[in-house]
Amino acid sequence: MNTFVLYRQRIRSALLLISLILFPVTIFYFSPYIPIDGAANGVVNGSLIVFGLLFAAALVVGRLYCGWLCPGAGQMEAAFAMNDEPVNRKWGWTRWAIWIPWLGAIVTLAIVSGGYHTVDPFFHIPTGVSLVHPLGYVIYFAVTGLTFTLSIVAGKRGFCHTVCWMAPFMILGRKTSNALRLPALRLTVTDTACVSCHRCDRHCPMSLPVSRMVEAGNMESSDCILCGNCIDSCRKKVIAYRFGRPDGAPDKVAAKSLTV
């Protein structure tokens, strides 16, 4: 077993902590407001570029970003100490109720303004650093407070399941990848040694019924963030990463290094 695999969850936690520490610098690059104002002014802005990149990345690595790099993920998982109950996943529709009108507003404003004619990654972020004015700190504490509070009230990663405006880009990216049968990073069941201990269910930060997915032999879920917790918590090692098409054999070279 290589060192990365041995310390995989510690490495993941460290990356999430670094991302959270950098959040005062990066927060406006994830802003839901800046793309709206950018559309009204015909400006392709930093947030819009980031959302487009998240969609593109999801074609190949699904929602890996959510599991390994999201600034709010560290907060949400820290909240497990106060509430580690599975989230009621039926509330997943709420993020779409937010995302669809929001995206519709961006498209409408872009059309009304005559389309995009300027690319400015630092639109509303002239110094490149998000928090330089007092209002920015108000927004920062409001977002981080909401992220933490929803995770305590709603359960594991409550914010991610209910109001996150970035998750739909990656969900659609993954669904597009699957529809086109593109090679991508996935989870797979390696053998039938599962003893139904449900450790994978308890360790899944997204409240997925992992043991049932293993039993069905289908590890695909739009809410899977490829964090690897199910792989590392399974004592029988029946789950692994693989790189391949959704219903085909994994790429042999990639499978050799990822199936661990």
C-alpha positions in Angstrom: 0.0 0.0 0.0 1.6 3.3 -1.1 1.9 6.3 1.3 -0.8 8.3 -0.4 -3.4 5.6 0.1 -2.2 5.0 3.7 -2.7 8.7 4.5 -5.4 9.5 2.0 -8.0 10.9 4.4 -5.4 13.0 6.3 -4.2 14.4 3.0 -7.8 15.2 2.0 -8.4 16.9 5.4 -5.3 19.0 5.0 -6.3 20.1 1.5 -9.8 21.1 2.8 -8.2 23.0 5.6 -5.9 24.9 3.2 -8.9 25.7 1.0 -10.8 27.0 4.0 -7.8 29.2 5.1 -7.7 30.7 1.6 -11.4 31.3 1.5 -11.1 35.0 2.4 -9.0 35.3 -0.8 -11.2 33.2 -3.1 -14.7 33.6 -1.8 -15.8 36.0 -4.6 -14.6 33.6 -7.3 -17.6 31.4 -6.1 -20.0 34.3 -5.8 -23.6 33.8 -7.1 -24.1 37.5 -7.4 -21.1 38.5 -9.6 -22.2 36.3 -12.6 -25.6 38.1 -12.5 -24.0 41.6 -12.5 -21.5 40.4 -15.1 -24.3 39.2 -17.4 -26.0 42.6 -17.1 -22.8 44.2 -18.2 -21.7 41.7 -20.7 -18.7 40.6 -18.7 -17.4 37.0 -18.5 -16.2 37.1 -14.9 -14.1 35.0 -12.5 -17.1 33.3 -10.9 -18.6 32.3 -14.3 -15.2 31.0 -15.4 -14.9 28.9 -12.2 -18.4 27.5 -12.6 -17.7 26.6 -16.2 -14.4 24.8 -15.1 -16.3 22.9 -12.4 -18.7 21.6 -15.1 -15.8 20.7 -17.4 -13.9 19.0 -14.6 -16.9 17.0 -13.6 -16.9 15.4 -17.1 -13.7 13.6 -16.0 -13.6 13.5 -12.2 -17.2 14.0 -11.2 -17.6 15.9 -7.9 -14.1 15.3 -6.8 -13.8 19.0 -6.1 -16.6 18.8 -3.4 -14.7 16.0 -1.6 -11.1 17.4 -1.8 -11.0 21.2 -2.5 -14.3 22.9 -1.5 -13.7 25.7 1.0 -16.9 24.9 2.8 -16.3 21.2 3.0 -14.0 21.4 6.0 -16.6 23.4 7.9 -19.3 21.0 7.1 -17.3 18.0 8.1 -16.1 19.7 11.3 -19.8 20.1 12.1 -20.1 16.3 12.2 -18.8 16.6 15.8 -22.1 18.3 16.6 -24.4 16.5 14.3 -23.3 13.4 12.4 -26.8 12.2 11.5 -27.4 11.5 7.8 -29.1 14.3 6.0 -32.6 13.9 4.7 -31.7 13.6 1.0 -35.3 14.4 -0.1 -34.4 18.1 0.4 -32.0 17.9 -2.6 -34.7 19.6 -4.7 -34.1 22.9 -2.9 -30.8 23.6 -4.5 -32.4 23.1 -7.9 -35.2 25.5 -6.9 -32.4 28.1 -6.2 -30.1 27.2 -9.1 -32.6 27.1 -12.0 -34.1 30.6 -11.5 -30.6 31.9 -10.8 -29.1 30.5 -14.0 -32.2 31.7 -15.8 -31.6 35.2 -14.6 -28.0 35.1 -15.8 -29.0 33.9 -19.3 -31.8 36.5 -19.5 -29.6 39.4 -18.5 -26.9 38.3 -20.9 -29.4 38.3 -23.7 -30.9 41.6 -22.8 -27.5 43.2 -22.5 -26.5 42.1 -26.0 -24.4 39.1 -25.0 -20.9 38.9 -23.5 -18.3 41.1 -25.0 -15.6 41.4 -22.3 -13.6 38.8 -20.3 -12.5 40.1 -16.9 -11.6 37.4 -14.3 -11.2 40.2 -11.7 -14.6 41.8 -12.3 -15.6 43.2 -8.9 -12.3 41.8 -7.5 -9.8 44.4 -8.8 -7.0 43.4 -6.4 -7.5 39.7 -7.1 -8.2 39.2 -3.3 -11.9 39.0 -2.3 -11.9 40.5 1.2 -10.6 44.1 1.0 -13.7 46.0 2.0 -15.9 45.8 5.2 -18.9 44.5 3.2 -16.8 41.6 2.0 -16.3 40.5 5.6 -20.1 40.6 6.2 -20.7 38.4 3.2 -17.8 36.1 4.3 -19.2 35.5 7.8 -22.8 35.2 6.4 -21.7 32.4 4.0 -19.5 30.6 6.5 -22.2 30.9 9.2 -24.9 29.6 6.9 -22.6 26.7 5.8 -21.9 25.6 9.4 -25.5 26.2 10.7 -27.1 24.1 7.9 -24.7 21.3 8.6 -25.7 21.3 12.2 -29.4 21.6 11.6 -29.9 19.5 8.5 -27.3 16.8 9.1 -24.1 15.8 7.3 -23.1 18.4 4.7 -26.5 20.1 5.0 -25.4 23.1 3.0 -24.2 20.9 0.2 -27.5 19.1 -0.1 -29.9 22.1 0.2 -28.6 25.4 -1.1 -25.2 25.0 -2.8 -25.3 26.7 -6.2 -22.1 25.0 -7.4 -23.2 21.4 -7.0 -25.6 21.5 -9.9 -22.9 22.4 -12.3 -20.9 19.3 -11.3 -24.0 17.0 -11.1 -24.9 18.0 -14.7 -21.3 17.6 -15.7 -21.3 14.0 -14.4 -24.6 13.2 -15.9 -23.4 14.5 -19.3 -20.2 12.4 -19.0 -22.3 9.3 -18.2 -24.7 10.0 -21.1 -21.8 10.3 -23.5 -20.1 7.3 -21.9 -16.9 9.2 -21.3 -14.0 7.7 -19.4 -14.0 9.2 -15.9 -12.9 8.6 -12.3 -15.4 6.3 -10.6 -16.0 3.9 -7.7 -16.3 0.2 -8.4 -17.1 -2.9 -6.4 -14.0 -5.2 -6.6 -15.5 -8.4 -5.2 -18.3 -9.9 -3.2 -16.6 -10.1 0.2 -19.0 -7.5 1.7 -20.2 -8.6 5.2 -22.8 -5.8 5.5 -21.1 -4.1 8.4 -22.4 -0.8 7.2 -19.1 1.0 8.1 -19.2 2.6 4.6 -22.7 4.0 5.3 -21.6 5.5 8.6 -18.4 7.1 7.1 -20.0 8.5 3.9 -20.1 12.3 4.4 -22.9 12.6 1.8 -25.3 10.2 3.6 -25.4 7.8 0.7 -26.6 4.2 1.1 -23.2 2.8 0.2 -23.8 -0.7 1.3 -26.9 -1.0 -0.8 -25.0 0.4 -3.8 -22.3 -2.2 -3.2 -25.0 -4.9 -3.0 -26.5 -3.7 -6.3 -23.1 -3.5 -7.9 -23.7 0.1 -9.0 -21.6 2.8 -7.2 -22.8 5.7 -9.4 -24.6 8.6 -7.6 -24.9 12.3 -8.4 -24.2 13.0 -4.8 -21.0 11.0 -4.6 -18.0 13.3 -4.0 -15.3 10.6 -4.5 -13.8 11.4 -1.1 -12.7 7.8 -0.7 -14.1 7.4 2.8 -16.0 4.3 1.8 -12.9 2.8 0.4 -10.7 3.5 3.4 -13.3 2.5 6.0 -14.1 -0.9 4.3 -12.2 -3.6 6.1 -12.8 -6.1 3.3 -11.7 -3.6 0.6 -14.6 -4.3 -1.7 -14.7 -0.7 -3.0 -12.0 0.9 -5.1 -11.4 3.8 -7.5 -11.3 3.1 -11.2 -11.0 5.2 -14.3 -13.2 4.1 -17.2 -16.5 4.3 -18.9 -19.7 4.0 -16.9 -20.6 0.5 -18.1 -17.3 -0.7 -19.5 -14.0 -2.1 -18.3 -11.7 0.4 -16.6 -8.6 1.6 -18.4 -5.9 -1.0 -17.5 -3.1 1.5 -16.8 -5.3 3.7 -14.7 -7.0 0.8 -12.9 -3.6 -0.5 -11.8 -2.8 2.6 -9.8 -6.3 3.6 -8.7 -7.8 0.3 -7.6 -6.5 0.4 -4.1 
